[in-house]
Amino acid sequence: MRLTLLIAVLFVSLVPAFSQDYTIALIGLRHSHAFHNLDAIVKGHDAKLVAISETAPDLVAEAKRRAPGVVIYPEYHKMLDEVKPNIVWAFVENSRHLEMVEACGPRKIHVVFEKPLAATYKQALAIRKAAHKYGIQVMTNFGTAWTPQYYAVKQQVEAGATGKLFRMRAMIGHSGRNMGAGLNKYFFDWLTDPDGNGAGSLMDFGCYGALLSQWYMGRPESVYAYAIHLRPDEFPKVEDHAVMVLGYKNAVSILEATWDFPGGRRDTVWWGRKAAISMGDGGVQLMRDKQPPEQVMVTPMPPERSGTMAYLTNRLRTHQPLDGMLALDINVGVLEIIEAAKISIRTHQVVKLPLPTDN
């Protein structure tokens, strides 16, 4: 008994050191998700933060306050060559994601981005090609991947509780207020730029719906979309409300993405012939005819899927590919859907998938 206890204590004490065999550097801090993820890395045991690259004086000052002692480089190529991290987490414009992979790939550095994978479908295809060429993992950090409610829904669907899904509706967005406040001014500048972001709310929140629709229902056969510009004074270059209708054989997915929902909203409902299942502020509920809603039990995420670095370092250590919502192919698919939506908005036509590629 004492020997078993001693082994257990030694194992627990060695976990942080073992986990921190991986080193991570950040490139850019011009994303609203940058600093809370920086805090998590500093406090966590999954990878050791070894450097940051940023030039904006106020962002550099904030980084020094939150990560004292971590060296900050004005130029990221020099950082990569001198520090040689295992992982780079790049909080840069969507349009610069390909640039990051092209810099990190030859150096055999794995790359993480905040969603989505790229600003355009063409860039996403090039990222996948480079990732395969250099043998690196490229991960798109979707918060949905760490949300156990989505897995509870998936379990119910796969267990046959709903029957085959024929309809999904996702309403995802917030009010768009104060997006550029404080240090987020850098984020706002490129988020509301059609080149830096790839679109407006269509990209910002439509990518969630495009991801979820694929994960639950597979690749769609067609996309129809339209955009609304309710606040051109605040968002002069991009749409603030968008709707996509994804067509499947005998099924449909309706996705709303907006910066116009007062109070914010993230409600999704899936319908099958046996039952519907919803996810929102009320948790996960299964709904059948003439029966009260049934609350679905939600199981916490396992440690290796509890967050970005825990998941990625586990996958690297166990030599497993990224899977589910984090797989590279499904994230390329997200950009194919968004690209088709942009074409549909311009042409007022239904766009058939797959889109043509140069590969």
C-alpha positions as CSV (number, residue, x, y, z in Angstrom):
1,M,0.0,0.0,0.0
2,R,2.8,2.4,0.9
3,L,4.7,1.6,-2.3
4,T,1.5,2.2,-4.4
5,L,0.9,5.5,-2.6
6,L,4.6,6.6,-3.1
7,I,4.4,5.8,-6.8
8,A,1.1,7.8,-7.1
9,V,2.6,10.8,-5.3
10,L,5.7,10.7,-7.5
11,F,3.6,10.5,-10.7
12,V,1.5,13.5,-9.7
13,S,4.6,15.5,-8.8
14,L,6.2,14.8,-12.1
15,V,3.2,15.6,-14.3
16,P,3.9,19.3,-14.6
17,A,7.6,18.8,-15.4
18,F,6.8,16.1,-17.9
19,S,4.0,18.2,-19.5
20,Q,6.3,21.2,-19.8
21,D,8.7,19.3,-22.0
22,Y,6.8,21.3,-24.7
23,T,7.6,25.0,-25.2
24,I,5.3,27.6,-26.7
25,A,5.7,31.1,-28.1
26,L,3.0,33.6,-29.0
27,I,3.0,35.6,-32.2
28,G,0.9,38.7,-32.0
29,L,-1.6,39.8,-29.3
30,R,-4.1,41.5,-31.6
31,H,-7.0,39.3,-30.9
32,S,-9.5,39.7,-28.1
33,H,-8.8,36.1,-27.0
34,A,-5.1,36.7,-26.6
35,F,-4.7,37.8,-23.0
36,H,-7.0,35.3,-21.2
37,N,-5.3,32.5,-23.1
38,L,-1.9,34.1,-22.2
39,D,-3.0,33.9,-18.5
40,A,-4.0,30.3,-18.9
41,I,-0.7,29.4,-20.4
42,V,1.3,31.2,-17.6
43,K,-0.8,29.4,-14.9
44,G,-0.9,26.0,-16.7
45,H,1.4,23.0,-16.8
46,D,0.9,21.8,-20.4
47,A,3.5,23.9,-22.1
48,K,6.1,26.4,-21.0
49,L,5.8,30.0,-22.3
50,V,9.2,31.0,-23.6
51,A,8.7,34.1,-25.8
52,I,6.2,36.5,-27.3
53,S,6.4,38.6,-30.4
54,E,4.6,41.9,-30.6
55,T,5.3,45.6,-31.5
56,A,2.4,47.6,-30.2
57,P,3.7,49.4,-27.0
58,D,0.5,49.0,-25.0
59,L,0.1,45.3,-25.9
60,V,3.8,44.8,-25.0
61,A,3.3,46.5,-21.7
62,E,0.3,44.4,-20.9
63,A,2.1,41.2,-21.8
64,K,5.0,42.2,-19.5
65,R,2.6,42.7,-16.7
66,R,0.9,39.3,-17.2
67,A,4.0,37.3,-18.1
68,P,6.9,38.9,-16.2
69,G,10.3,37.7,-17.3
70,V,9.2,36.3,-20.6
71,V,11.3,37.8,-23.4
72,I,9.4,39.8,-26.0
73,Y,10.7,40.1,-29.6
74,P,9.6,42.8,-32.1
75,E,10.3,40.4,-35.0
76,Y,8.9,36.9,-34.9
77,H,11.4,35.2,-37.3
78,K,14.3,36.0,-35.0
79,M,12.2,34.7,-32.1
80,L,11.6,31.4,-33.9
81,D,15.2,30.9,-34.7
82,E,16.6,31.8,-31.3
83,V,13.9,30.3,-29.0
84,K,13.0,27.3,-31.2
85,P,9.6,26.6,-29.6
86,N,7.6,23.4,-30.2
87,I,4.4,25.3,-30.6
88,V,3.3,28.8,-31.8
89,W,0.0,30.2,-30.9
90,A,-0.6,33.1,-33.3
91,F,-3.1,35.8,-32.3
92,V,-3.0,37.6,-35.6
93,E,-5.4,38.6,-38.4
94,N,-7.1,35.7,-40.1
95,S,-5.5,36.8,-43.3
96,R,-2.0,36.2,-41.8
97,H,-2.6,32.6,-40.7
98,L,-1.0,31.2,-43.9
99,E,2.0,33.4,-43.3
100,M,2.4,31.8,-39.9
101,V,2.3,28.3,-41.2
102,E,4.8,29.1,-43.9
103,A,7.1,30.5,-41.3
104,C,6.6,27.7,-38.7
105,G,6.3,24.7,-41.1
106,P,10.0,24.5,-42.2
107,R,11.0,24.9,-38.6
108,K,8.8,21.9,-37.6
109,I,6.8,24.1,-35.2
110,H,3.1,23.2,-34.6
111,V,0.7,26.1,-34.9
112,V,-2.5,27.1,-33.1
113,F,-4.9,29.8,-34.3
114,E,-8.1,31.3,-32.9
115,K,-11.1,30.4,-35.1
116,P,-11.4,30.3,-38.1
117,L,-8.5,28.6,-39.9
118,A,-8.1,31.4,-42.5
119,A,-9.7,34.4,-44.1
120,T,-10.4,32.6,-47.4
121,Y,-10.9,29.1,-48.7
122,K,-7.9,29.4,-50.9
123,Q,-5.7,30.3,-47.9
124,A,-7.2,27.3,-46.0
125,L,-6.3,24.9,-48.8
126,A,-2.7,26.3,-48.8
127,I,-2.5,25.9,-45.0
128,R,-3.5,22.2,-45.3
129,K,-1.0,21.6,-48.1
130,A,1.8,23.2,-46.1
131,A,0.9,21.3,-42.9
132,H,1.0,18.0,-44.8
133,K,4.3,19.0,-46.5
134,Y,6.1,19.8,-43.3
135,G,4.4,17.2,-41.0
136,I,3.1,19.7,-38.5
137,Q,-0.2,20.0,-36.6
138,V,-2.3,23.1,-37.4
139,M,-5.1,23.5,-34.9
140,T,-8.0,25.9,-35.0
141,N,-9.0,26.8,-31.5
142,F,-12.8,26.7,-31.4
143,G,-14.3,27.2,-27.9
144,T,-17.0,24.7,-28.8
145,A,-14.4,21.9,-28.7
146,W,-14.1,22.4,-24.9
147,T,-17.8,22.7,-24.2
148,P,-19.2,19.4,-22.9
149,Q,-22.8,20.2,-23.9
150,Y,-22.0,19.7,-27.6
151,Y,-20.7,16.3,-26.8
152,A,-23.8,15.4,-24.8
153,V,-25.9,16.3,-27.9
154,K,-23.6,14.2,-30.1
155,Q,-24.0,11.2,-27.8
156,Q,-27.8,11.5,-27.9
157,V,-27.8,11.7,-31.7
158,E,-25.4,8.8,-32.2
159,A,-27.4,6.7,-29.7
160,G,-30.5,7.2,-31.8
161,A,-32.5,9.3,-29.4
162,T,-33.4,11.8,-32.1
163,G,-33.5,9.6,-35.1
164,K,-31.6,10.8,-38.2
165,L,-31.2,14.5,-38.1
166,F,-33.1,16.4,-40.8
167,R,-32.8,20.0,-39.5
168,M,-30.5,22.1,-37.5
169,R,-30.8,25.8,-36.5
170,A,-28.0,27.8,-34.8
171,M,-28.4,31.4,-33.6
172,I,-25.0,32.6,-32.5
173,G,-23.9,36.1,-31.9
174,H,-23.7,39.1,-29.5
175,S,-24.7,42.8,-29.6
176,G,-21.5,44.0,-31.2
177,R,-21.2,46.7,-28.5
178,N,-17.8,47.8,-27.3
179,M,-16.0,45.4,-29.5
180,G,-13.2,47.9,-30.0
181,A,-12.9,49.1,-26.4
182,G,-9.5,49.3,-24.7
183,L,-6.8,47.0,-26.0
184,N,-9.4,45.4,-28.3
185,K,-9.0,48.4,-30.7
186,Y,-6.4,46.3,-32.6
187,F,-8.8,43.4,-32.9
188,F,-11.7,45.6,-34.0
189,D,-9.6,47.1,-36.7
190,W,-9.0,43.9,-38.5
191,L,-12.2,42.1,-37.5
192,T,-14.3,44.7,-39.3
193,D,-12.0,44.6,-42.4
194,P,-13.1,42.3,-45.2
195,D,-9.5,41.4,-46.0
196,G,-8.2,40.9,-42.5
197,N,-11.2,38.9,-41.2
198,G,-12.5,37.6,-44.5
199,A,-16.0,39.0,-43.9
200,G,-17.9,40.5,-40.9
201,S,-20.3,38.6,-38.7
202,L,-20.6,35.9,-41.4
203,M,-17.0,34.9,-40.6
204,D,-16.9,35.8,-36.9
205,F,-19.9,33.7,-35.9
206,G,-20.9,31.9,-39.0
207,C,-17.8,29.8,-38.7
208,Y,-19.3,28.2,-35.5
209,G,-22.4,27.2,-37.3
210,A,-20.5,25.9,-40.3
211,L,-18.3,23.8,-38.0
212,L,-21.2,22.4,-36.0
213,S,-23.4,21.6,-39.0
214,Q,-20.5,19.5,-40.5
215,W,-19.8,17.8,-37.2
216,Y,-23.4,16.7,-36.7
217,M,-24.7,16.4,-40.2
218,G,-21.7,16.1,-42.5
219,R,-20.7,18.1,-45.5
220,P,-23.6,20.0,-47.2
221,E,-24.4,19.8,-50.8
222,S,-25.2,23.5,-51.3
223,V,-25.1,26.9,-49.6
224,Y,-27.5,29.9,-49.9
225,A,-26.8,33.0,-47.9
226,Y,-27.8,36.6,-47.5
227,A,-26.4,39.5,-45.4
228,I,-27.9,42.5,-43.7
229,H,-26.1,45.7,-43.0
230,L,-28.0,47.3,-40.1
231,R,-25.2,49.4,-38.7
232,P,-23.1,50.8,-41.5
233,D,-22.0,53.7,-39.3
234,E,-20.4,51.3,-36.8
235,F,-19.3,48.6,-39.4
236,P,-18.9,50.5,-42.7
237,K,-16.9,47.8,-44.5
238,V,-18.7,44.5,-43.5
239,E,-22.1,43.0,-42.8
240,D,-23.3,42.7,-39.1
241,H,-25.9,40.0,-39.7
242,A,-25.8,37.0,-42.0
243,V,-27.9,33.9,-42.6
244,M,-26.8,30.7,-44.3
245,V,-29.0,27.9,-45.4
246,L,-27.0,24.7,-45.9
247,G,-28.7,22.1,-48.1
248,Y,-28.3,18.4,-47.6
249,K,-30.1,15.4,-49.1
250,N,-33.3,15.4,-47.1
251,A,-32.0,17.8,-44.5
252,V,-31.3,21.5,-44.0
253,S,-29.2,23.6,-41.6
254,I,-30.1,27.2,-40.9
255,L,-27.3,29.3,-39.4
256,E,-27.6,32.9,-38.1
257,A,-24.5,34.9,-37.3
258,T,-24.8,38.4,-35.9
259,W,-23.4,41.4,-34.1
260,D,-27.0,42.6,-33.5
261,F,-28.4,40.3,-30.8
262,P,-28.9,42.4,-27.6
263,G,-27.5,40.5,-24.7
264,G,-25.9,37.8,-27.0
265,R,-27.3,34.4,-27.8
266,R,-25.9,30.9,-28.5
267,D,-28.9,28.7,-29.1
268,T,-28.9,25.6,-31.2
269,V,-31.7,23.1,-31.9
270,W,-31.4,19.8,-33.8
271,W,-34.5,17.9,-35.1
272,G,-34.9,14.3,-35.9
273,R,-38.0,12.3,-36.6
274,K,-38.1,10.8,-33.1
275,A,-37.2,13.9,-31.1
276,A,-35.6,17.3,-31.1
277,I,-32.6,18.3,-28.9
278,S,-31.7,21.8,-27.9
279,M,-28.7,23.5,-26.3
280,G,-28.8,26.9,-24.7
281,D,-29.1,28.7,-21.4
282,G,-31.3,25.9,-20.2
283,G,-28.7,23.2,-20.7
284,V,-29.3,20.3,-23.1
285,Q,-32.9,19.2,-23.4
286,L,-34.5,16.3,-25.3
287,M,-38.0,17.1,-26.6
288,R,-40.5,14.5,-27.7
289,D,-44.2,14.7,-28.7
290,K,-46.6,15.0,-25.8
291,Q,-43.9,14.7,-23.2
292,P,-42.2,17.3,-21.0
293,P,-38.6,18.2,-22.0
294,E,-36.0,15.8,-20.6
295,Q,-32.8,17.2,-19.2
296,V,-29.8,15.5,-20.7
297,M,-26.9,14.7,-18.4
298,V,-23.7,16.6,-19.3
299,T,-20.4,14.9,-18.5
300,P,-17.4,17.1,-17.8
301,M,-14.6,17.0,-20.4
302,P,-11.8,14.6,-19.6
303,P,-8.4,16.2,-18.6
304,E,-6.8,15.6,-22.0
305,R,-9.7,17.5,-23.7
306,S,-10.1,20.2,-21.1
307,G,-8.5,23.0,-23.1
308,T,-6.3,24.0,-26.0
309,M,-2.8,23.2,-24.6
310,A,-4.0,20.1,-22.7
311,Y,-5.4,18.7,-25.9
312,L,-2.6,19.6,-28.3
313,T,0.2,18.4,-26.1
314,N,-1.6,15.2,-25.4
315,R,-2.1,14.6,-29.1
316,L,1.6,15.3,-29.8
317,R,2.8,13.1,-26.9
318,T,0.6,10.2,-28.0
319,H,1.2,10.7,-31.8
320,Q,-2.5,11.0,-32.5
321,P,-4.0,13.3,-35.2
322,L,-6.3,16.1,-34.3
323,D,-9.9,14.9,-34.3
324,G,-13.5,16.0,-34.2
325,M,-14.1,19.7,-34.3
326,L,-10.4,20.3,-34.3
327,A,-9.4,18.2,-37.3
328,L,-7.8,20.1,-40.1
329,D,-10.1,18.8,-42.8
330,I,-13.3,19.9,-41.1
331,N,-11.8,23.3,-40.6
332,V,-10.9,23.6,-44.2
333,G,-14.6,22.6,-44.8
334,V,-15.7,25.6,-42.7
335,L,-13.9,28.0,-45.0
336,E,-15.4,26.2,-48.1
337,I,-18.9,26.9,-46.6
338,I,-18.1,30.5,-45.8
339,E,-16.6,31.0,-49.3
340,A,-19.8,29.6,-50.8
341,A,-21.8,31.9,-48.6
342,K,-19.9,34.9,-49.8
343,I,-20.4,33.9,-53.4
344,S,-24.1,33.4,-52.8
345,I,-24.4,36.8,-51.2
346,R,-22.8,38.4,-54.2
347,T,-24.8,36.5,-56.8
348,H,-28.1,35.9,-55.0
349,Q,-27.8,32.2,-56.1
350,V,-27.5,28.8,-54.5
351,V,-23.9,27.6,-54.6
352,K,-23.2,24.0,-55.1
353,L,-20.5,22.1,-53.2
354,P,-17.7,21.1,-53.6
355,L,-16.2,24.4,-54.7
356,P,-13.5,24.1,-57.4
357,T,-9.9,24.1,-56.1
358,D,-6.5,24.6,-57.8
359,N,-5.1,21.5,-56.1
